[in-house]
Amino acid sequence: MSADATTRPRPPASSGFDFGPHPLLIVPGLRNSGPGHWQRHWLRALRNAKLVDQTDWNTPTLGDWLGSLVQSIRDNPGAILIGHSLGCALVAHVARLRGNK
């Protein structure tokens, strides 16, 4: 099911929220996010947004997915993580591993 323009989540920036200089890491879940998905809209709309890419979107392996996210965090210090679906669980796992660092 795809959302139309009236139900699709709007990027926070469109409501005037300012992320400042922080990079935004979009963390999709299983099978990635297709072209009409809200995450793709946010990638286009938010100037600091970057996609955390995975080698295999259909068969997630914790070690591989974790490695991709951790590398993206290292490459983008101070990043704000925006997860969806399985990406939320991955973000929570990284937060638990990293503690309050």
Residue pairs with C-beta under 8 A, 6 or more apart in sequence:
2 36
2 37
3 9
3 36
3 38
8 38
8 41
9 38
9 41
9 42
11 41
11 42
11 45
11 46
12 19
12 46
13 19
13 45
13 46
14 45
19 46
19 48
19 80
21 48
21 78
22 48
22 78
22 79
22 80
23 48
23 49
23 50
23 76
23 77
23 78
23 79
23 80
24 42
24 46
24 48
24 49
24 50
24 79
24 80
24 82
25 49
25 50
25 51
25 52
25 69
25 72
25 73
25 76
25 79
25 80
25 81
25 82
26 33
26 39
26 42
26 43
26 49
26 50
26 51
26 52
26 82
26 84
27 52
27 69
27 81
27 82
27 83
27 84
27 87
27 88
27 90
27 91
28 37
28 39
28 51
28 52
28 54
28 57
28 84
28 85
28 87
29 83
29 84
29 85
29 86
29 87
29 88
30 57
30 58
30 60
30 85
30 86
31 57
31 58
32 54
32 57
33 39
33 40
33 84
34 40
38 84
39 51
39 82
39 84
42 49
42 82
43 49
43 50
43 51
49 82
50 72
50 76
52 68
52 69
52 72
52 87
53 68
54 60
54 64
54 65
54 68
55 64
55 68
56 64
60 86
62 93
65 90
66 90
66 93
66 94
66 97
69 81
69 90
69 91
69 94
70 94
72 79
73 79
73 81
73 94
81 91
81 94
83 89
83 90
83 91
